[in-house]
Amino acid sequence: MVAVIGDSGNAGSISLHAGCGFRHAGLLPAVGWKHGRWVDSVLMTLPLGEGAATPPRGEAANAPG
């Protein structure tokens, strides 16, 4: 799952997402204009299920190997 936080200065939203298990995945610098200033967007991710440790359900038969 991906969270896009529209202002890197939004510590409350970043903290809330981190508390739910999201981890920092990237920063898009100066991609938005808000209240007379450029803002960065923060990307955070949360694995679904076991994440990259296993293929998606129904794909095990198609996995390489």
N, C-alpha and C positions, 0 to 999 in steps of 0.2 A: 504494500500500500504506500502511496506517496502523499505527503503533505507539502503544500506550497504555502509558505508564510510570506505575505506581501510586504513585509518591512522587517529587516534584520534587527531593528531597534525594538521590536515587539517581544521583549523578554518574557512577558506573561504567556504568550502563545507558544513560544519556543520551549519554555519550561513545562507547560501543560503537555505538549506533545512528547517531550522527553520522559515525563512521568508516566506516560502511557506506553513507553517502550520504543518510541521512534528514535532513530539515531541520525545525526547530521550526515547528509549525503552530498551537499554542494551549496554553492552561493552563486547567484546570478547578480553581478554588480550593476547598479544603476539602471535597472530595467523598467522602473516605474517612476512616475512623477506624481507626488501627492503633497498637498498643502505647501506648494512652493518649493519643494526640494526633491531631489532624486532619491529613490529608495531602492535597496537591494531586496531580492527575494531569496528566501532560505528554502532549500529542499531537504526534507527529512523522509526517511523510509522506515517501514515496519514490515518484517517478513510475515507472510501469510502461512500458517501451518508451520512446517519445518523449513520453509524458505528454500534456499539453494541446495540443501542437503538431500532432497529427494525430488524426483520429477513430479509434475502435476498429476493429479488423479486421472487415471485412464491413459497415461502416456508411458507407463513402465514398459509395456511391450515394444514401444518404439524407441526406447533409449538405446544409444550407441553401446556397443560392447559385445 
